[in-house]
């Protein structure tokens, strides 16, 4: 099909790029919401967007549309998604190779995409069950990037392409931070609309913040909470941090962090950590103290009474810092004025940095909907950092 739907800023091939859910289409017609990805637009535009999507999808129903995918012109057998090479790669722990082969189905009809997703999910689940180090069998670099090329996955503040994040159906996104480029493989359509296996705007912002801290990370012990695909952790490692540990309660996220660390040629450890699990917390605390604790889109306002004491346990006494990226104002009620102590008395607020400082304005040039809250272990003066 040659029909395109204009949803927001980008043309989207009608059945090749997912109109995967009413929520996604309505969101693209609307405005990003902090940590949740999208906020619905007005009822009129949402209805118009859904009507256009359904009309175009109907016109292309049943066709094998490959030209509209990122793998334009790829030869794909739309009758089956059975891939012995994929299964073999997953069995060996080479998730990048497996993902690159399954990515060719990105523009296929939904039954074929669903088949590819089942192969991926079953293979990764088996990896986790066997405790195979994802990426250990991979060659350096990203197999998906080799198939696609860098230009097709770019996400930049300068040209507004970051606004397409989260690219919930794409298996590759490449954030640019000035001259620095991070290659991130993600599950995309292989695990549709899974929050922990794609890059979200808060993660893009926090990675941008870490880039600004590069000069101070040379001997730092860094921890990331809710790492997802690992963008901030990978940037910290590229900046020369002494040790970087990425954690997430989702085992599938840990698989992606390990694979992405290898794809970018950096050393990042990754493990499962549920901050509501006392034994998990104790194990990670034992690996500290940490000079920097990162968290992007972790909904801190929902667990602030537990979050602040946890950060105090994790941070190096007196000098350890925490940086939390989330929607603007989400922590406003729990935070003191700059220089003041949090409700637990263990952390001091240094500053709140707007996404505007990183060029992350909204689609219409309005103020950024995201921010980074910087905290320091109580007792540290700002001029000590």
Secondary structure, DSSP 4 states (H G I P E B T S, - for coil): ---EEEETTEEEETTTS----HHHHHHHTSB--TTTS-B---HHHHHHHHHHHHHHHHHTTT----TTSSSTT----TT----HHHHHHHHHT-HHHHHHHHGGGTTS-HHHHHHHHHHHHHHHHHHHHHT--TTTTSPSS-HHHHHH-GGGGEE-STTSGGGG---TT-SEEEEEETTEEEEEE--GGGGTT-GGGS--HHHHHHHHHHHHTGGG-TT-EEEEES-TT-HHHHHHHHTT-SEEEEEES-HHHHHHHHHHHHHTT---EEEE--TT-HHHHHHHHTT--BSEEEEES--GGGSHHHHHHHHHHHBPTTT-EEEEEEETTTTGGG--STTPBPTTSSEEEEEEEEGGGGT---TTSPPPSEEEEEEEETT--GGG-
